Amino acid sequence: MREQISSEIQSRAEKKCPGYKEAQQKYAKEYRMSIHRWSYGRLIKSIKSQAAKVGISTEIGTQPIKGSPQEKAGNLAVFAYQERQAA
């Protein structure tokens, strides 16, 4: 998969800057950076939209910064539960 993506990026760079290696490398680097950026806002919107289509309710909560992944998940679940009870 990596090889395939790398080849695609290289091909795009060669089309964008034919015969100019430095510009190709710069374009490839910028392109790789741009495809690896996530738009979390769009992701959340998409998840909410898909969940609504099938009738699943969604909640948004903030995850604690400190702790192991298990502790973070547990704290997030408790926080969501407490928020639901308060509402």
C-alpha positions, 0 to 999 in steps of 0.5 A: 500500500505504501509503495502504491501511494508513494508511486502515485505521489511521485507521478503527481510530482513529475506531472506538476514539475517535469524535469525539476527534481528539487521542485518534485521533492518539495511538491511530494513532501507538501502533498504527503503532509496535506493528505495526512492532515485530518479534519476532525470537524468533518469527521465528526460531522460525517459520523453524526450524519451516518449515525442519524441515518440509521437511528443511532444517537451520538454524544460528544465529550472531551477525553482526559489528557492524562492516564492510560488509554483504558483509564481515559476511556473509562473516565470518558464513559463515566463523564458521559453518563454523569452528563446524561443524568444531569440533563 
